[in-house]
Amino acid sequence: YVLDVTNPDFTEASQIERILSSWNPKALEDCSNSELPLTLQRRPLGAQFAILLARLGKMTLRDPTLYSARWVFALLACIAFAYTYLGVVDRTQAQVIPRIYLLVWSFGGPAFMSVVVIAMYNLDFHVYVKEVRNGLYSPAAYMLAQMAMMVPCLLALSLFALAPLYAIVGYSWEGAFGIWMAHAAIMLFAECLAQLMGVCFKHFL
């Protein structure tokens, strides 16, 4: 309850200031003059979602481990893969299998990097459990905020991973959108698996 009425993320600043300024240390000496604060109503789902999304955005900007570092890794790794398979630039039947291998590398490298965020998801889960039990927000608001942040970031991850294949090796742009969506689906699966691994055990190790 104390967290609920004094957390600036979920309570108006004026409300917190009013509570702090009206505190009387001697009020407990005379119980007849003391009054319990009014029970605060939980904010609606939309407000909870907006606050959690803003908090996730700040976390993403402050901690490159979540997404931005993986974007850079995916780009650099797939540039290296593309130059390794530079000999498959010619679109001939003999190069079909090597091109598929290159595409598989573009899936595997970035997806494997989801391992590094298992620790982050484990810590976040412990915070989530405490905050939900304290009634700060509902599980639905958290799930929606996670999806709203995760899906665009994973679409960007797939874009960084596939860009070298099209820019260097010369993959066909005709099927680029379908490949991008399939790649993003695999990244989403790997991310959800990392979240699952982060909550299966008490400690992420």
C-alpha positions in Angstrom: 0.0 0.0 0.0 2.8 2.4 0.8 4.4 1.7 -2.6 1.1 2.3 -4.3 0.5 5.7 -2.7 4.1 6.9 -3.0 5.2 5.6 -6.4 5.4 8.6 -8.8 4.9 6.2 -11.7 1.4 5.2 -10.6 0.3 8.2 -8.4 0.0 11.9 -9.2 3.0 13.9 -7.9 0.6 16.3 -6.2 -0.9 13.4 -4.2 2.5 12.3 -3.0 3.4 15.9 -2.0 0.1 16.2 -0.2 0.8 13.0 1.8 4.3 14.1 2.7 3.5 17.7 3.6 0.5 16.6 5.8 2.5 14.1 7.8 2.4 14.9 11.6 4.8 12.9 13.7 2.7 13.5 16.8 -0.5 12.3 15.2 -0.1 8.8 16.7 -0.1 10.3 20.2 -3.7 11.3 19.7 -5.5 8.7 17.7 -8.7 10.7 17.7 -7.1 13.3 15.5 -5.5 10.9 13.0 -7.3 9.7 9.9 -6.4 6.9 7.5 -5.8 8.0 3.9 -8.4 7.2 1.4 -8.0 4.0 -0.7 -6.7 4.9 -4.1 -8.3 3.3 -7.1 -6.1 1.4 -9.5 -5.5 3.2 -12.8 -7.3 1.8 -15.8 -5.6 -0.8 -18.1 -4.7 1.8 -20.7 -2.9 4.0 -18.3 -1.1 1.0 -16.8 0.0 -0.1 -20.3 1.2 3.4 -21.2 3.3 3.7 -17.9 4.8 0.2 -18.3 5.6 0.9 -22.0 7.4 4.1 -21.1 9.3 2.3 -18.4 10.3 -0.5 -20.8 11.4 2.2 -23.3 13.7 3.8 -20.8 15.1 0.4 -19.9 15.8 -0.4 -23.5 17.6 2.9 -24.0 19.6 2.6 -20.9 20.6 -1.1 -21.2 22.0 -2.0 -24.6 21.9 -5.7 -23.7 18.2 -5.9 -24.3 18.1 -4.9 -28.0 20.6 -2.4 -29.3 23.7 -4.4 -28.6 22.1 -7.4 -30.4 21.2 -5.2 -33.4 24.9 -4.3 -33.7 26.0 -7.9 -33.3 23.4 -9.2 -35.9 24.6 -6.6 -38.4 28.3 -7.2 -38.0 27.9 -11.0 -37.8 25.8 -11.2 -40.9 28.2 -8.9 -42.8 30.9 -11.4 -41.9 28.6 -14.3 -43.1 27.8 -12.5 -46.3 31.4 -11.9 -47.2 32.2 -15.6 -46.4 29.5 -16.6 -48.9 30.4 -13.9 -51.4 31.0 -16.6 -54.0 27.2 -17.3 -54.2 26.4 -13.9 -55.8 25.5 -15.5 -59.1 22.0 -16.8 -59.1 22.5 -20.2 -60.5 21.0 -23.6 -59.5 24.4 -24.7 -58.1 24.3 -21.8 -55.6 20.8 -22.6 -54.2 22.1 -24.7 -51.3 24.9 -22.3 -50.3 22.4 -19.5 -50.3 20.1 -21.4 -48.0 23.0 -22.1 -45.7 23.7 -18.3 -45.6 20.1 -17.6 -44.8 20.3 -20.2 -42.0 23.3 -18.5 -40.5 21.4 -15.2 -40.5 18.7 -17.0 -38.4 21.0 -18.8 -36.0 23.4 -16.1 -35.0 20.9 -13.5 -33.9 18.6 -16.1 -32.3 21.4 -17.5 -30.2 22.0 -14.0 -28.8 18.7 -14.4 -26.9 20.8 -16.4 -24.4 22.3 -13.1 -23.0 19.0 -11.7 -22.0 17.9 -14.7 -19.9 19.5 -13.0 -16.8 17.6 -9.8 -17.6 14.3 -11.6 -17.9 14.9 -13.5 -14.6 15.5 -10.2 -12.7 12.6 -8.6 -14.4 10.3 -11.5 -13.4 11.1 -11.1 -9.7 10.3 -7.4 -9.9 7.1 -8.2 -11.9 5.9 -10.7 -9.2 6.4 -8.2 -6.4 4.7 -5.4 -8.2 1.7 -7.4 -9.3 1.3 -8.8 -5.7 1.4 -5.2 -4.5 -1.4 -4.3 -6.9 0.6 -1.8 -8.9 -0.7 -3.1 -12.3 -2.4 -6.1 -13.8 -0.6 -9.0 -15.6 -2.6 -8.0 -18.8 -1.0 -4.5 -18.8 2.5 -6.0 -18.4 1.9 -8.5 -21.2 0.6 -5.9 -23.6 3.5 -3.5 -22.8 6.0 -6.3 -23.4 4.5 -7.2 -26.7 4.3 -3.6 -27.8 8.1 -3.2 -27.1 9.3 -6.6 -28.1 7.7 -7.0 -31.6 9.1 -3.8 -33.2 12.5 -4.4 -31.7 12.6 -7.9 -33.0 11.5 -6.7 -36.4 14.4 -4.3 -36.3 16.7 -7.2 -35.3 15.6 -9.2 -38.3 16.1 -6.2 -40.5 19.7 -5.7 -39.3 20.4 -9.4 -39.8 19.0 -9.6 -43.3 20.3 -6.3 -44.7 23.8 -7.7 -45.5 22.3 -10.6 -47.4 20.5 -8.3 -49.8 23.1 -5.5 -49.9 26.2 -7.7 -50.3 25.2 -11.1 -51.7 22.2 -9.8 -53.7 19.2 -11.8 -52.6 16.1 -11.2 -54.5 13.9 -8.3 -53.3 10.8 -10.0 -54.6 10.5 -12.3 -51.6 12.2 -10.0 -49.1 9.0 -9.2 -47.1 8.1 -12.8 -46.6 11.7 -13.7 -45.5 11.6 -10.7 -43.1 8.4 -11.9 -41.5 9.6 -15.5 -41.2 12.9 -14.3 -39.8 11.1 -12.1 -37.2 8.9 -15.0 -36.2 12.0 -17.1 -35.4 13.4 -14.2 -33.4 10.2 -13.9 -31.5 10.2 -17.6 -30.8 13.8 -17.4 -29.5 12.9 -14.3 -27.3 9.9 -16.1 -25.8 12.0 -19.1 -25.1 14.5 -16.9 -23.4 11.7 -15.4 -21.2 10.6 -19.0 -20.4 14.1 -20.0 -19.4 14.3 -16.8 -17.3 11.4 -17.8 -15.1 11.7 -21.6 -14.9 14.2 -21.4 -12.1 14.8 -19.1 -9.2 18.3 -18.2 -10.4 19.1 -17.7 -14.1 22.3 -19.7 -13.9 
